[in-house]
Amino acid sequence: MSIHQRLLETPLDQLLADARTIRDRQFGSRVTYSPKVFIPLTMLCRDKCGYCTFAQPPARLENPYLSADQVLAIAKQGAKSGCHEALFTLGERPELRYDVAAEWLKANGFDSTVHYLHDMAALVLKETGLLPHANAGALYKDELAMLRRVSPSQGMMIESLRDDLDCHRGAPDKVPQRRLDTLEWAGELKIPFTTGILVGIGETREDRINALEAIAASHARHGHVQEVIVQNFLPKPRTGMQHEAPCPQDEYLWSIATARIILPPSIHLQAPPNLSDDFGILLDAGIDDWGGVSPITADHVNPERPWPALDKLRVVTEERGKALAPRLTIYPEFAINPTVWVEDALHFPIQDRSDAEGLGRDDPGQVWPEKVTAADVVLDGAEVVLIGHRSTQWYSGANNPPPSLIGTQHDGTPFNEVDVDQLRGPIAEILQGVRLGQRINEAEIVTLFSARGKEVRAIAKVADDLRKQVVGDAITWVHNRNINYTNVCTFKCKFCGFSKGPLSLNLRGTPYLLTLDDIANRAREAWDLGATEVTLQGGIHPDFDGDYYIDVTRAVKDAVPEMHVHGFTALEVTEGAKRLGEPLYNYIMRLKEAGLASLPGTAAEILDDDIRAILCPDKINTEEWLECHQVAHEAGLRSNITIMFGSVEHPLSWAKHIVRTRALQAQTGGFTEFVGLPFVHMASPIYLQHKSRRGPTFRETLLMHAIARIAYHGLIDNIQVSWTKIGPIGAAQLLQAGCNDMGGTLMNENISRAAGASHGQGMTEDAFRAIAQPIGRSLLQRNTTYGRPDREPARKGAVLTS
Ligand code: SF4
């Protein structure tokens, strides 16, 4: 039986089930939508289609085109409402039909509607950061190429390949070959492309199959079709087809399922939810995308409240066991491979709105292009300050509050308890395995990082249960002080806003180097204030040899013999040994004899050498970091694991990092805790050079900690929140998602501050308690290795500010 015959003869229920299976195998539980604003650049069109209400004659319009000011006003409204996409909708070549359009273009200096579209898309991108999607109909190759410079994706519905449809009789641009040529040229130009078919405009089932096969064939040649829209015909008043019957539901569902079966599984399938009363059934037919959802509704008064339409979409999606995720106009498969699919100038605008999977950042709030100027006073803080429109989304290190992902919703009501056994899909299966005691592997870790909505709450719940089982309810903290002895560094880590070159090199900011007396005094001050630990970290000064680190350790121990010296990253230790030409083990033993008690896990960044080649090419590699900690553990020193996440890497790198460090822990048992360090972007050089994302989203941050609790279960008992980067409100959520430790009081934190963080330089016991108490948890002071501190607190609550 041919595929055509099979599709035509298979009972609808069976066809729908087949389509769902293909969709679920390819996309799991994820269903996407694009938060977008519509910009109707011109409602004039040279075509007359029998079903169209969009096109208007000039007499009904005040102006033939929206002005630049009008375009920008709409786009800004969209940006303020949290959109990612500016969808330019317009009629086709109106200047060829209406003099008024041709004259307007001429008077404003444009050769054609497409040229005007190009300039308006560029304007919107520059001023608002919204990503344009050009939907300009059948275009010629040079026009598609011109729009590729300003629009990360483009679209044109094939509609139908029948050339004798009544509804297209007055539409020269609907000639099938014109549409097919446009689709083909878009492929040749490597344009991520959206196309689709209309159902119920006079075509037959065979016609739809032919159109879908033509789309699949073009995609097979170029790989450029990112999504196919299957849209149902509805009669509208004052159109040529107003008396025609709407597309019957079964016919529509058959067409969606057929599209899912004919098209390659990697092509996303969309059906617009607003054209069906009971739109949940569209999911039953195999779609994985709802298309554009515009949050700009009549209620602009309470923009912080969830959008009703979106809420309904989420409920309907979750009722069918799916999870909703916002996407960009360009789909992730194309966004994460920009060198092939996008103009160089668009790489950063896409990255700037992306999460780690290449989907749209999903924290609520506005995202504006960040503009900076040099700070008047730098001292040990950031060297740039933000100017212009402020983004209101949560960012690591910024003061914007995070969304409530667990615990309590925005309106104060608690989230419903998630019953993990009731969840469906790959994430549910992994969590069920975890509850049976299975250890998750690299691929499963990547899958968990794709969680959304209820799935996030389910992961947090499983992690929280494990936390309770392993370490109980107490939230621990350590009274410590950071001593960053120098900010001069010969390394050039691209994310580091802290390091300065030597003065002679006249690089950024004011370099400093504390004397051994300064360091000893700071240690004494810290002891007097009740600290049990000093954390020593700094740049790699060109004048240091390995003995410097030994001298620093001695200076602290001579000043305060009881102080726990937690110091020197794997880079400092490896570099110290290298500069002395001494075997690593000998060198670490000498540090230990001088009084070093444990190593911080920083300098790990991401333990994936492909990513290190971007972030810190001259630094130690993954093997060297792991080796240093292995040797330290052999020498009897404890250390911890950190991960700096959210800059350029994707979840696979996170999974590799977790699995590699877990393997070492299984071997040595020397790590005391895992510390997630979300990348702070604001003043980071790599962000200022437009080469990274804006750090992780809050969902990613929460998942990093919860998944770490699950992945390291049985090997590492303590998962720490970095309050300098996450802030107290976010910390409270993470402490309900697997974390049990708040880290240190720090007193003089300035590495995060140099990258632009603004959560303060020190914490007190009372401030920690203010986080713990509202979530019903006790607070417990610890020493560095998670024992009880063997000294009485000194002056409680004191904070150093300089
Ligand atoms: S991260 Fe450390 S090694 Fe890298 S530049 Fe900054 S101070 Fe230097």
Residues whose N, C-alpha, C, O or C-beta is under 5 A from the ligand:
A	BS01	SF4	C489 F491 K492 C493 C496 S499 G538 G539 I540
